[in-house]
Amino acid sequence: MKSEQSVESVIRHFQQELSGTGARLVAVSKTHPVELIRQAYDAGQRLFGENRVQELTAKQPELPADIEWHLIGHLQTNKVKYIAPFVHTIQSIDSLKLLQEIERQAAKAGRVIQGLLQFHIAAEETKFGLSWAEAEELLQSETVRALQHVRLAGVMGIATNTEDEAQLRREFGTLRGYFQQIKAAYFPTDDVFREISMGMSGDYRLAIEEGSTLIRVGSAIFGNRTYPAAQ
Ligand SMILES: *Cc1c(COP(=O)(O)O)cnc(C)c1O
């Protein structure tokens, strides 16, 4: 961003840009203070994404209770218990073990948590996510049939960090294809299974054209991130 633009005006800009598309905005507030999150909230933003459990649990009590918190980063099973009491959606489900732990902790908290299956769609090796084969195994498991406290709501992916538009479209198209196949095979009549989370500050317009329903945008709203370790 545009440091001369307020968070409020950027949020209003996104509201206009997204109206009439099938996509909603998840404002990715990681590394940014609660004051900036509140500015976005005051402009009407309700979906926020964080990628670290510790940061999320520190911010959540400081902010209005009707925020829909999305965990978008890699989640270790031993940390699920800290967010289960309030998190709305966990976008980064990438193993059966993690799904089982979310079910267990959501049951304990007396809640239902939405989950997205995170797929590996990027060329980079380092990004987390399921392969198609791993996802099929997970979806065919007894665990998924028995879920009572997790509602699987769709898929999520992180595209390659590249300006190559054709490659980005290919990767987004792959994720959309996974969504469609899973929808047809496992959730044909389930209205909750409807989300394709893809697109970030640099590529969200392409992602929307390729069918994104949730864009995850951080720096285009809040500015560049200054990581504490780098200060
Ligand atoms: C940080 C992050 C984003 C937002 O990235 P920007 O480029 O700042 O918009 C989106 N998705 C995930 C998984 C992230 O970790």
The ligand as a MOL file (V3000), in Angstrom:
LIG
                    3D

  0  0  0     0  0            999 V3000
M  V30 BEGIN CTAB
M  V30 COUNTS 15 15 0 0 0
M  V30 BEGIN ATOM
M  V30 1 C 0.4850 -13.5190 4.8450 0
M  V30 2 C -0.4840 -14.3910 4.1170 0
M  V30 3 C -1.3830 -13.8480 3.1850 0
M  V30 4 C -1.4320 -12.3610 2.8220 0
M  V30 5 O -0.3230 -12.0110 2.0750 0
M  V30 6 P -0.2030 -10.5340 1.4150 0
M  V30 7 O 0.7460 -10.7410 0.3010 0
M  V30 8 O 0.3210 -9.6350 2.4780 0
M  V30 9 O -1.5470 -10.1410 0.9620 0
M  V30 10 C -2.2770 -14.7010 2.5680 0
M  V30 11 N -2.2950 -16.0270 2.8280 0
M  V30 12 C -1.4490 -16.5870 3.7160 0
M  V30 13 C -1.5230 -18.0460 3.9590 0
M  V30 14 C -0.5090 -15.7930 4.3860 0
M  V30 15 O 0.3260 -16.3680 5.2640 0
M  V30 END ATOM
M  V30 BEGIN BOND
M  V30 1 1 1 2
M  V30 2 1 2 3
M  V30 3 2 2 14
M  V30 4 1 3 4
M  V30 5 2 3 10
M  V30 6 1 4 5
M  V30 7 1 5 6
M  V30 8 2 6 7
M  V30 9 1 6 8
M  V30 10 1 6 9
M  V30 11 1 10 11
M  V30 12 2 11 12
M  V30 13 1 12 13
M  V30 14 1 12 14
M  V30 15 1 14 15
M  V30 END BOND
M  V30 END CTAB
M  END
